[in-house]
C-alpha cells in the first residue's frame, strides 16, 4: 500500500487517535509475523483456533506502530512505547472502513469487481494480464475474496495504477453488498451464478438478488458484464449503466468459440467486431470445458476497458492455464511432492510454505520458478519471499536463475545461512536436480511462475506416470462437510474415518485439512493406526473400531476412544486406566444382525449396567 494517514478514517479520534499529529502508515497487517520495517498498523482478528489479540505484543515487538483492538481488550503489562492502541467495537468493520477510505484516496484508479459462484480467480488473473499490456494494473492476490481478503486487496492499489481488479465472494446474505460499499466499484464482472453456498444463502434466487444489489450500484459511466442467467436477468431490472452479456454472440463485442478438437487439444477462434482477421489457438483438452467461458468473460471485459485486439492476442499467445489446485502425491521412494502451480505472488507462496512447515517428514525442499514478470520493482517481493523461506527453515532451495533473485537469496542467507541453494536455468536442468536431491521422506514444494506439467514430474521422480491414480478433491470434501454440519443438530460430533492410513494418502496432511474443516474426531480400524497418527502429531480425538484386551495399555497411554463389546476387555481397560489415573471414553457395540461386531442384544444391557454402575471413574461408557 501507499503511505496513508489514518486521520482520513472518521473514527480515528473516537478510537483514541491524536488528530493534531500525522498518523502515517505504510502497511496494514493481520499477521504479527508479517510486520514490516515501515509504519505498520496491526489489526488482530479472531480465527477458528486463535485470536489475533493474543499476538498484539508480538506485533509490537516486531515494530508495529499502531494496533486496532476491541474496546474490552486488556493490554499486557509491558508493551513497547512506540505502539499506539486504537480501540473499536469491531476490528473487522474498522479494517473495512480504513480500506474504504484508502480506496477513496486513489482518485484516478478505477475498480473492477469480479463476483459469481465459480471462476472468479481465473477471470481476475486473465483479465489482469490482458489489461497489463495497456495500463498499470493491480489485483487481489491469490483467492483473496472474503470480508477480510477483499479489504486487504484494496491495499494492493497505488496512485500510479489505472485499474484495480478485485474478486469478491459471499457466503451470507449482505456480505457482497458490504464489500461493494467498501470498494466502490466502477465496473462489475459476473461469472457463473450457481449453487455454491446454497446452504447459507438459501436459494439461487437469493444469490441472484445479492449480486443484483451490487449491479444496481454501478455508476452511470461504468458497465456490468453478466451471464444470460434467467434468475439474474429477472433481478437486474433497470441499471444506471450499460449491461452486456458475455454469453451473447453479438459482434459489437469479441466472441470466442471452439471449432475443432483432437485427442489432446481443442482449437478455438476469437473474432473481433469490425475486424476481418480472427485469432486462433488451442488449449489442452482437459481445460476446454471451462476455457471458452473464461475467454469470453475476460476478453469482453478487456475490450470494454479499451484494450486493443493486438494487445489481447499478444497476451493470449503466451498465456498458460494454471491448475486451480495444489497437486500432491507420494513417490515410490516415499517423498511427498506438492506441485502448487496456481498463483505466483508472495501471499500464495507464504501460504504454500505453511503447508510445508506442517510436515513432520524429512528434509524440506523448495523448487521456486520466480514471480510473474511485472512492471513495478519486484525487489521487495523477492526479499519477502526469501524471509518466508528462511522462516520455514527449508533445507534445499532450487531456484530459477533467470529471474532477479539476488534479493531473495540475500534475505534467505541472512536469516537461514545453512540452506543449500542451487540455481538452474532450464526446465530440463530442474528435473535433473529434482531427481538428484529428492529422497526418501523428503517433502518437495514446487512453486512459481515457471510451471511444470505433472506428467513430467511423474517421469522425473518415479520413472513413469502411475497407471492407477486416485484423485481427491479436497474442496469438494470441504463443501460436503459444510453441508453435513449445516444439517446436523447443534453439538453433534462429526467423525472422519482415516482407516487404512487414509487408503494410501498422506494421513498427516489429511488430518490437518480435516481439522481446518472443523472435524471433531478421527476414526481408524486398529490401535496401531491410531498410534501412527498420534506419533505424527495428531491431537484430535481418535476412535478405534477394533481393539483387543492385550492393547488396553496402549489405548490408555495414547488416550484413545475405543469400541468394546465384552466384559473381559472392559475390566482390563478399567484396570489399566485406574493405574494411570486416566479416564477413557468407551463405546459399547451391539450386534444388530450383521454378526461382525458387537455383543448380542441380550447381553448388552447387563454389560452396560455392570460397567456404568460400578462406581469407577476410569471410563465413560456410551451405549
Secondary structure per residue as TSV (DSSP state, phi and psi in degrees):
chain	resnum	aa	ss	phi	psi
A	1	X	-	360.0	157.0
A	2	X	-	-82.3	161.5
A	3	X	-	-57.3	133.2
A	4	X	E	-135.1	136.9
A	5	X	E	-93.3	116.3
A	6	X	G	-61.4	-15.7
A	7	X	G	-66.9	-15.8
A	8	X	G	-72.4	-15.6
A	9	X	S	-82.3	117.4
A	10	X	T	-57.4	-27.0
A	11	X	T	-91.2	8.6
A	12	X	T	-59.8	-46.9
A	13	X	T	-67.4	-44.2
A	14	X	T	-66.4	-22.4
A	15	X	T	-82.3	-5.4
A	16	X	T	111.8	7.6
A	17	X	-	-80.0	156.4
A	18	X	-	-99.9	111.0
A	19	X	T	-73.5	-13.3
A	20	X	T	-78.9	-14.8
A	21	X	S	-124.7	144.7
A	22	X	-	-56.4	142.9
A	23	X	-	-122.7	71.6
A	24	X	E	-86.6	133.9
A	25	X	E	-128.2	149.6
A	26	X	S	-115.5	-3.2
A	27	X	E	-155.9	141.6
A	28	X	E	-120.3	126.6
A	29	X	E	-132.3	142.2
A	30	X	S	-107.5	6.1
A	31	X	-	-124.1	115.8
A	32	X	G	-63.4	-19.6
A	33	X	G	-80.8	-8.7
A	34	X	G	-115.6	27.4
A	35	X	-	-75.7	124.4
A	36	X	-	-90.6	-179.6
A	37	X	S	-76.1	-8.5
A	38	X	S	-77.7	-175.6
A	39	X	-	-74.5	111.2
A	40	X	E	-113.6	143.4
A	41	X	E	-107.2	120.1
A	42	X	E	-99.8	127.9
A	43	X	E	-120.0	103.3
A	44	X	-	-77.9	129.0
A	45	X	-	-123.4	148.2
A	46	X	B	-74.5	140.6
A	47	X	-	-117.8	-171.1
A	48	X	S	-66.5	-38.0
A	49	X	S	-117.7	-24.3
A	50	X	-	-131.9	157.4
A	51	X	B	-112.9	126.2
A	52	X	G	-58.4	-22.2
A	53	X	G	-63.8	-20.8
A	54	X	G	-72.9	-9.0
A	55	X	G	-118.5	15.3
A	56	X	H	-61.1	-42.0
A	57	X	H	-62.3	-40.7
A	58	X	H	-60.8	-43.2
A	59	X	H	-63.4	-40.0
A	60	X	H	-63.5	-46.4
A	61	X	H	-69.2	-21.5
A	62	X	T	-79.7	-9.1
A	63	X	T	116.2	6.0
A	64	X	-	-60.4	140.6
A	65	X	S	-91.5	-37.7
A	66	X	E	-127.7	151.1
A	67	X	E	-133.9	127.3
A	68	X	E	-104.1	108.5
A	69	X	E	-123.5	169.1
A	70	X	E	-66.9	147.6
A	71	X	T	-57.7	-37.0
A	72	X	T	-84.4	-1.7
A	73	X	-	-65.7	134.7
A	74	X	-	-98.5	119.3
A	75	X	-	-73.3	143.3
A	76	X	-	-65.5	166.4
A	77	X	S	-61.7	-43.6
A	78	X	-	-116.2	109.9
A	79	X	-	-124.8	144.6
A	80	X	-	-54.9	142.6
A	81	X	T	-63.7	-25.9
A	82	X	T	-72.5	-16.0
A	83	X	-	-79.4	124.1
A	84	X	E	-106.0	125.4
A	85	X	E	-90.6	129.1
A	86	X	E	-114.3	127.4
A	87	X	E	-111.6	130.9
A	88	X	E	-139.2	167.5
A	89	X	S	-72.4	-41.6
A	90	X	-	-138.6	104.2
A	91	X	H	-58.2	-35.5
A	92	X	H	-65.5	-45.5
A	93	X	H	-62.1	-37.6
A	94	X	H	-69.8	-37.3
A	95	X	H	-58.1	-46.3
A	96	X	H	-65.4	-36.7
A	97	X	H	-65.5	-43.1
A	98	X	H	-63.5	-44.1
A	99	X	H	-65.4	-33.5
A	100	X	H	-61.3	-45.3
A	101	X	H	-72.0	-28.5
A	102	X	H	-65.5	-42.2
A	103	X	H	-61.2	-40.4
A	104	X	H	-65.0	-23.7
A	105	X	H	-75.7	-15.1
A	106	X	-	-88.8	78.3
A	107	X	T	-62.8	-36.3
A	108	X	T	-98.4	1.7
A	109	X	-	-93.8	125.1
A	110	X	E	-91.3	145.3
A	111	X	E	-113.4	127.6
A	112	X	E	-102.6	122.4
A	113	X	E	-101.7	124.8
A	114	X	E	-108.6	119.6
A	115	X	E	-128.2	173.1
A	116	X	S	135.9	174.2
A	117	X	S	-85.2	-32.9
A	118	X	B	-140.5	151.4
A	119	X	-	82.3	7.3
A	120	X	H	-61.1	-45.4
A	121	X	H	-67.4	-42.1
A	122	X	H	-62.7	-43.1
A	123	X	H	-63.8	-45.0
A	124	X	H	-59.2	-44.6
A	125	X	H	-65.7	-46.6
A	126	X	H	-67.8	-42.3
A	127	X	H	-62.4	-37.3
A	128	X	H	-60.8	-45.1
A	129	X	H	-68.3	-38.2
A	130	X	H	-62.9	-43.5
A	131	X	H	-78.4	-21.9
A	132	X	H	-66.7	-17.5
A	133	X	T	-69.7	-24.8
A	134	X	T	-109.5	-29.5
A	135	X	S	-148.1	170.7
A	136	X	-	-79.4	123.7
A	137	X	E	-129.1	136.9
A	138	X	E	-120.2	156.8
A	139	X	E	-149.1	165.6
A	140	X	-	-68.1	138.8
A	141	X	-	-75.7	148.2
A	142	X	T	47.0	-128.9
A	143	X	T	-112.2	45.5
A	144	X	-	-74.0	91.2
A	145	X	-	-134.4	8.5
A	146	X	S	-83.0	-177.8
A	147	X	T	-59.8	-32.7
A	148	X	T	-84.6	-49.1
A	149	X	H	-61.1	-42.2
A	150	X	H	-65.6	-36.2
A	151	X	H	-63.5	-48.8
A	152	X	H	-65.0	-27.9
A	153	X	H	-64.7	-32.1
A	154	X	H	-59.9	-28.2
A	155	X	T	-73.4	-9.0
A	156	X	T	-72.5	-20.2
A	157	X	-	-80.1	156.1
A	158	X	-	-142.6	171.5
A	159	X	T	-62.0	-27.0
A	160	X	T	-83.9	-7.5
A	161	X	-	-82.3	130.7
A	162	X	S	-81.6	-27.2
A	163	X	E	-140.8	139.2
A	164	X	E	-128.4	117.3
A	165	X	E	-108.0	119.6
A	166	X	E	-129.8	130.5
A	167	X	E	-89.7	149.5
A	168	X	-	-138.1	128.9
A	169	X	-	-109.7	169.6
A	170	X	-	-145.7	141.9
A	171	X	S	-131.0	-10.5
A	172	X	S	-134.1	154.4
A	173	X	T	-61.6	133.2
A	174	X	T	95.4	-15.6
A	175	X	H	-67.0	-41.5
A	176	X	H	-67.0	-41.6
A	177	X	H	-64.5	-37.3
A	178	X	H	-62.8	-41.8
A	179	X	H	-67.4	-37.9
A	180	X	H	-65.6	-39.8
A	181	X	H	-62.7	-33.4
A	182	X	H	-73.2	-46.1
A	183	X	H	-94.2	-10.8
A	184	X	-	47.5	64.1
A	185	X	-	-68.0	146.2
A	186	X	S	-92.4	-27.8
A	187	X	E	-136.8	151.8
A	188	X	E	-130.0	126.1
A	189	X	E	-111.5	124.3
A	190	X	E	-111.7	118.6
A	191	X	-	-82.9	-151.3
A	192	X	B	-65.6	141.1
A	193	X	-	-107.5	114.0
A	194	X	-	-132.8	-152.1
A	195	X	S	-98.8	8.6
A	196	X	T	-62.7	140.5
A	197	X	T	62.8	26.5
A	198	X	H	-64.2	-30.0
A	199	X	H	-67.0	-29.3
A	200	X	H	-101.3	-24.6
A	201	X	H	-94.0	-18.2
A	202	X	-	100.7	-50.8
A	203	X	S	-160.5	163.8
A	204	X	H	-65.4	-29.8
A	205	X	H	-64.1	-41.8
A	206	X	H	-63.9	-40.9
A	207	X	H	-58.6	-46.5
A	208	X	H	-63.3	-39.8
A	209	X	H	-62.9	-41.8
A	210	X	H	-64.6	-40.2
A	211	X	H	-68.4	-39.6
A	212	X	H	-63.2	-34.1
A	213	X	H	-59.1	-40.5
A	214	X	H	-68.2	-43.1
A	215	X	H	-59.4	-38.6
A	216	X	T	-69.5	-14.4
A	217	X	T	-92.7	-3.6
A	218	X	S	-69.7	132.6
A	219	X	-	-66.7	164.6
A	220	X	T	-57.6	-34.7
A	221	X	T	-77.4	-9.6
A	222	X	S	-93.3	-160.8
A	223	X	E	-156.0	162.0
A	224	X	E	-122.8	129.5
A	225	X	E	-111.5	120.1
A	226	X	E	-137.0	162.1
A	227	X	-	-80.8	163.6
A	228	X	-	-86.5	59.6
A	229	X	-	-92.0	121.2
A	230	X	H	-56.2	-43.5
A	231	X	H	-63.2	-41.3
A	232	X	H	-68.9	-44.5
A	233	X	H	-60.9	-35.4
A	234	X	H	-64.3	-34.7
A	235	X	H	-84.4	-26.9
A	236	X	H	-62.6	-46.1
A	237	X	-	59.3	-141.2
A	238	X	S	-86.2	121.2
A	239	X	-	-106.1	155.7
A	240	X	S	-73.8	-22.7
A	241	X	S	-115.8	177.7
A	242	X	E	-73.5	149.6
A	243	X	E	-128.5	139.6
A	244	X	E	-133.3	145.8
A	245	X	E	-98.8	128.5
A	246	X	S	-79.3	-8.2
A	247	X	S	-87.6	-21.6
A	248	X	-	-72.1	140.1
A	249	X	-	-100.7	52.2
A	250	X	-	-95.1	142.6
A	251	X	T	-83.8	8.7
A	252	X	T	-85.5	-2.3
A	253	X	S	-132.1	154.5
A	254	X	-	-60.9	154.3
A	255	X	E	-141.3	134.8
A	256	X	E	-115.5	143.8
A	257	X	E	-155.7	155.4
A	258	X	E	-83.3	142.1
A	259	X	E	-118.5	-23.1
A	260	X	E	-164.3	166.0
A	261	X	E	-151.2	151.4
A	262	X	-	-115.4	-171.5
A	263	X	S	-66.1	-27.3
A	264	X	S	-112.4	-16.3
A	265	X	E	-150.4	164.5
A	266	X	E	-121.9	137.0
A	267	X	E	-101.6	136.1
A	268	X	E	-125.9	161.4
A	269	X	E	-128.9	140.0
A	270	X	E	-119.7	115.7
A	271	X	E	-105.9	148.1
A	272	X	-	-113.8	142.2
A	273	X	T	-66.9	128.2
A	274	X	T	78.7	7.7
A	275	X	-	-123.4	134.8
A	276	X	S	-76.2	-33.5
A	277	X	-	-74.6	146.6
A	278	X	E	-129.0	154.7
A	279	X	E	-100.6	132.2
A	280	X	E	-117.9	152.0
A	281	X	E	-164.6	-178.7
A	282	X	E	-140.1	155.5
A	283	X	E	-134.2	155.2
A	284	X	E	-55.8	143.4
A	285	X	G	-58.9	-34.0
A	286	X	G	-67.4	-17.2
A	287	X	G	-99.7	-3.9
A	288	X	H	-67.4	-26.1
A	289	X	H	-67.5	-24.4
A	290	X	H	-115.2	-11.7
A	291	X	H	-66.6	-41.9
A	292	X	H	-64.1	-35.5
A	293	X	H	-68.6	-44.2
A	294	X	H	-56.3	-46.1
A	295	X	H	-64.3	-44.5
A	296	X	H	-64.9	-40.5
A	297	X	H	-66.1	-52.9
A	298	X	H	-69.6	-42.5
A	299	X	H	-69.2	-41.1
A	300	X	H	-63.2	-40.6
A	301	X	H	-65.0	-42.0
A	302	X	H	-63.2	-39.2
A	303	X	H	-62.9	-44.2
A	304	X	H	-65.7	-22.3
A	305	X	T	-92.5	16.5
A	306	X	T	73.2	24.0
A	307	X	-	-78.3	138.3
A	308	X	-	-81.2	157.7
A	309	X	H	-57.3	-37.2
A	310	X	H	-63.4	-44.7
A	311	X	H	-70.1	-35.2
A	312	X	H	-65.6	-45.6
A	313	X	H	-63.0	-39.9
A	314	X	H	-58.7	-39.5
A	315	X	H	-69.9	-45.3
A	316	X	H	-63.8	-29.2
A	317	X	H	-66.1	-24.7
A	318	X	H	-117.5	7.9
A	319	X	-	-77.8	134.0
A	320	X	-	-113.5	137.6
A	321	X	-	-83.3	125.6
A	322	X	-	-97.5	134.7
A	323	X	-	-61.3	141.8
A	324	X	S	-89.3	34.8
A	325	X	S	-156.6	161.4
A	326	X	-	-92.8	123.6
A	327	X	E	-90.9	123.1
A	328	X	E	-132.7	134.0
A	329	X	E	-155.2	171.4
A	330	X	E	-112.2	129.3
A	331	X	-	-75.0	170.3
A	332	X	T	-64.4	-22.1
A	333	X	T	-84.8	-5.4
A	334	X	S	95.6	7.4
A	335	X	-	-82.4	144.8
A	336	X	E	-95.8	126.4
A	337	X	E	-113.6	127.4
A	338	X	E	-118.0	104.6
A	339	X	E	-98.5	97.5
A	340	X	E	-109.1	80.2
A	341	X	-	-75.9	-21.4
A	342	X	S	-72.6	122.6
A	343	X	-	68.9	134.1
A	344	X	-	-131.3	56.8
A	345	X	S	-117.2	163.3
A	346	X	H	-55.8	-38.5
A	347	X	H	-64.3	-43.7
A	348	X	H	-69.8	-31.7
A	349	X	H	-68.1	-41.8
A	350	X	H	-62.3	-39.4
A	351	X	H	-64.4	-41.7
A	352	X	H	-64.8	-36.5
A	353	X	H	-67.7	-28.2
A	354	X	H	-65.6	-34.9
A	355	X	H	-62.5	-41.7
A	356	X	H	-65.4	-41.5
A	357	X	H	-64.2	-27.5
A	358	X	T	-75.6	-8.6
A	359	X	-	-75.9	139.9
A	360	X	-	-109.9	17.6
A	361	X	S	-84.9	-146.6
A	362	X	S	-81.6	-134.4
A	363	X	-	-67.1	152.2
A	364	X	E	-102.7	120.6
A	365	X	E	-120.5	133.1
A	366	X	E	-123.4	128.5
A	367	X	E	-106.4	111.3
A	368	X	E	-112.9	119.9
A	369	X	-	-97.5	25.1
A	370	X	-	79.9	167.3
A	371	X	-	-86.2	157.9
A	372	X	-	-59.8	143.6
A	373	X	-	-57.6	136.3
A	374	X	-	-141.9	156.0
A	375	X	S	-73.3	-33.4
A	376	X	S	-82.2	161.5
A	377	X	-	-62.7	127.2
A	378	X	-	-100.7	9.2
A	379	X	H	-57.0	-48.7
A	380	X	H	-65.8	-34.7
A	381	X	H	-64.2	-44.9
A	382	X	H	-67.0	-37.1
A	383	X	H	-62.9	-43.0
A	384	X	H	-62.5	-40.0
A	385	X	H	-67.6	-39.4
A	386	X	H	-60.0	-41.2
A	387	X	H	-66.4	-39.0
A	388	X	H	-66.2	-39.0
A	389	X	H	-63.5	-39.0
A	390	X	H	-66.7	-43.4
A	391	X	H	-62.8	-31.0
A	392	X	T	-78.2	-6.8
A	393	X	T	54.2	48.7
A	394	X	-	-70.8	153.7
A	395	X	S	-93.2	-38.5
A	396	X	E	-134.3	133.3
A	397	X	E	-119.0	119.7
A	398	X	E	-103.6	120.0
A	399	X	E	-134.2	140.2
A	400	X	E	-73.6	111.5
A	401	X	T	-75.1	-2.0
A	402	X	T	-81.8	-4.4
A	403	X	S	-104.4	163.0
A	404	X	-	-76.3	75.0
A	405	X	-	-96.8	0.1
A	406	X	H	-56.6	-43.1
A	407	X	H	-60.6	-34.8
A	408	X	H	-65.0	-49.7
A	409	X	H	-64.8	-38.2
A	410	X	H	-63.0	-47.0
A	411	X	H	-64.6	-38.8
A	412	X	H	-64.3	-46.7
A	413	X	H	-69.7	-30.8
A	414	X	H	-65.5	-37.5
A	415	X	H	-94.2	-28.8
A	416	X	-	-142.8	71.5
A	417	X	T	-64.8	-20.7
A	418	X	T	-79.3	-7.3
A	419	X	-	-65.5	132.9
A	420	X	E	-90.4	121.0
A	421	X	E	-112.2	130.0
A	422	X	E	-128.3	128.9
A	423	X	E	-93.9	148.8
A	424	X	E	-135.6	161.9
A	425	X	-	-133.3	16.8
A	426	X	S	-159.6	159.8
A	427	X	H	-63.8	-39.5
A	428	X	H	-61.6	-41.3
A	429	X	H	-66.5	-39.1
A	430	X	H	-62.2	-43.6
A	431	X	H	-61.3	-37.9
A	432	X	H	-66.3	-39.6
A	433	X	H	-66.2	-38.6
A	434	X	H	-62.3	-43.6
A	435	X	H	-62.4	-38.2
A	436	X	H	-76.9	-34.2
A	437	X	H	-102.1	-23.9
A	438	X	-	-87.6	117.1
A	439	X	-	-124.4	-171.6
A	440	X	T	-55.9	131.4
A	441	X	T	70.8	2.3
A	442	X	-	-73.0	158.8
A	443	X	E	-120.0	121.1
A	444	X	E	-113.3	125.8
A	445	X	E	-111.9	125.5
A	446	X	E	-110.5	121.3
A	447	X	E	-148.5	150.7
A	448	X	S	127.3	177.0
A	449	X	S	-69.7	-28.6
A	450	X	S	-80.5	106.9
A	451	X	-	-98.8	149.7
A	452	X	-	-126.6	130.4
A	453	X	-	-64.4	143.2
A	454	X	H	-62.0	-31.0
A	455	X	H	-63.5	-37.8
A	456	X	H	-68.1	-36.1
A	457	X	H	-66.8	-40.0
A	458	X	H	-56.4	-47.8
A	459	X	H	-67.3	-37.9
A	460	X	H	-69.6	-39.3
A	461	X	H	-97.4	-25.3
A	462	X	H	-122.8	-6.9
A	463	X	S	91.1	-23.8
A	464	X	S	-165.9	158.9
A	465	X	-	-76.2	132.0
A	466	X	-	-62.3	138.7
A	467	X	S	-69.1	-36.2
A	468	X	S	-108.6	125.5
A	469	X	-	-131.9	141.7
A	470	X	-	-119.1	113.1
A	471	X	-	-102.6	124.3
A	472	X	-	-110.5	122.6
A	473	X	-	-95.7	97.8
A	474	X	H	-65.6	-32.7
A	475	X	H	-62.7	-41.1
A	476	X	H	-66.3	-40.8
A	477	X	H	-61.9	-43.1
A	478	X	H	-60.3	-42.1
A	479	X	H	-64.8	-40.9
A	480	X	H	-63.0	-42.0
A	481	X	H	-64.3	-38.7
A	482	X	H	-62.9	-40.5
A	483	X	H	-65.6	-43.4
A	484	X	H	-62.2	-44.6
A	485	X	H	-60.5	-40.9
A	486	X	H	-63.4	-30.5
A	487	X	H	-94.7	-2.7
A	488	X	S	-93.4	155.4
A	489	X	-	-67.1	148.7
A	490	X	T	-59.5	132.4
A	491	X	T	95.8	-7.2
A	492	X	-	-71.3	127.5
A	493	X	-	-81.9	143.5
A	494	X	-	-112.4	125.7
A	495	X	E	-105.7	133.8
A	496	X	E	-108.9	125.7
A	497	X	E	-77.8	130.3
A	498	X	-	-119.4	26.5
A	499	X	H	-63.7	155.4
A	500	X	H	56.7	35.5
A	501	X	H	49.4	47.3
A	502	X	H	61.1	34.7
A	503	X	H	54.9	42.5
A	504	X	T	93.9	-5.6
A	505	X	S	-81.0	173.5
A	506	X	-	-78.5	99.9
A	507	X	H	-67.6	-25.3
A	508	X	H	-70.5	-39.5
A	509	X	H	-65.5	-41.1
A	510	X	H	-64.4	-39.2
A	511	X	H	-62.0	-40.5
A	512	X	H	-64.5	-38.2
A	513	X	H	-64.8	-46.9
A	514	X	H	-62.0	-40.4
A	515	X	H	-61.5	-39.7
A	516	X	H	-64.8	-25.4
A	517	X	T	-85.6	-1.2
A	518	X	T	84.3	20.8
A	519	X	-	-62.9	140.6
A	520	X	-	-90.6	-33.9
A	521	X	E	-154.3	145.4
A	522	X	E	-101.1	146.7
A	523	X	E	-116.3	137.6
A	524	X	E	-131.9	167.3
A	525	X	E	-83.3	-42.1
A	526	X	E	-129.5	158.8
A	527	X	H	-60.8	-37.7
A	528	X	H	-59.6	-36.7
A	529	X	H	-68.9	-38.6
A	530	X	H	-63.7	-40.6
A	531	X	H	-65.1	-39.4
A	532	X	H	-61.4	-40.6
A	533	X	H	-65.3	-44.4
A	534	X	H	-60.9	-44.5
A	535	X	H	-64.9	-25.2
A	536	X	T	-84.4	0.3
A	537	X	T	102.9	11.0
A	538	X	-	-77.1	125.7
A	539	X	-	-109.9	-6.8
A	540	X	S	-62.9	153.6
A	541	X	E	-57.1	142.5
A	542	X	E	-126.2	129.2
A	543	X	E	-105.5	132.1
A	544	X	E	-107.5	125.5
A	545	X	E	-78.0	-41.9
A	546	X	E	-116.8	118.0
A	547	X	-	-140.0	151.4
A	548	X	-	-123.9	163.9
A	549	X	G	-55.5	-39.5
A	550	X	G	-67.9	-14.1
A	551	X	G	-99.4	7.2
A	552	X	H	-57.5	-42.1
A	553	X	H	-63.4	-42.7
A	554	X	H	-63.2	-37.8
A	555	X	H	-61.4	-42.9
A	556	X	H	-71.2	-45.6
A	557	X	H	-60.6	-39.9
A	558	X	T	-96.6	4.0
A	559	X	T	53.9	63.9
A	560	X	-	-105.2	151.3
A	561	X	E	-87.3	147.1
A	562	X	E	-145.7	151.8
A	563	X	E	-92.0	143.1
A	564	X	E	-138.9	150.7
A	565	X	-	-143.7	7.1
A	566	X	S	-144.2	154.4
A	567	X	H	-67.3	-36.3
A	568	X	H	-60.3	-43.6
A	569	X	H	-63.6	-42.4
A	570	X	H	-64.2	-38.5
A	571	X	H	-64.0	-42.8
A	572	X	H	-65.5	-41.9
A	573	X	H	-64.0	-40.4
A	574	X	H	-65.0	-39.5
A	575	X	H	-62.8	-47.6
A	576	X	H	-67.1	-39.0
A	577	X	H	-66.8	-38.1
A	578	X	H	-64.5	-40.4
A	579	X	H	-63.4	-32.2
A	580	X	H	-95.1	-1.8
A	581	X	T	57.2	44.3
A	582	X	-	-121.8	159.0
A	583	X	-	-116.7	126.3
A	584	X	E	-112.9	138.9
A	585	X	E	-87.2	126.2
A	586	X	E	-123.1	133.9
A	587	X	E	-108.2	120.7
A	588	X	E	-79.9	118.5
A	589	X	-	-91.8	133.7
A	590	X	B	-119.6	131.3
A	591	X	-	-75.5	115.5
A	592	X	-	-103.1	12.5
A	593	X	S	137.2	-18.6
A	594	X	S	-78.6	-21.6
A	595	X	S	61.1	33.6
A	596	X	S	-107.6	-44.9
A	597	X	S	-134.1	155.0
A	598	X	S	96.1	159.9
A	599	X	B	-82.2	166.3
A	600	X	-	-71.5	153.0
A	601	X	H	-59.7	-24.5
A	602	X	H	-78.7	-24.3
A	603	X	H	-102.6	-12.3
A	604	X	H	-64.0	-38.7
A	605	X	H	-63.1	-42.1
A	606	X	H	-65.9	-41.3
A	607	X	H	-63.0	-42.5
A	608	X	H	-65.8	-46.3
A	609	X	H	-63.0	-42.0
A	610	X	H	-62.6	-44.0
A	611	X	H	-87.9	-21.6
A	612	X	H	-89.4	-16.2
A	613	X	S	-110.3	9.8
A	614	X	S	-75.8	-11.2
A	615	X	-	84.4	-1.2
A	616	X	-	-75.8	143.1
A	617	X	-	-104.8	17.2
A	618	X	S	-76.2	-29.5
A	619	X	E	-150.4	156.7
A	620	X	E	-97.2	129.5
A	621	X	E	-108.9	125.5
A	622	X	E	-110.9	135.0
A	623	X	-	-86.9	360.0
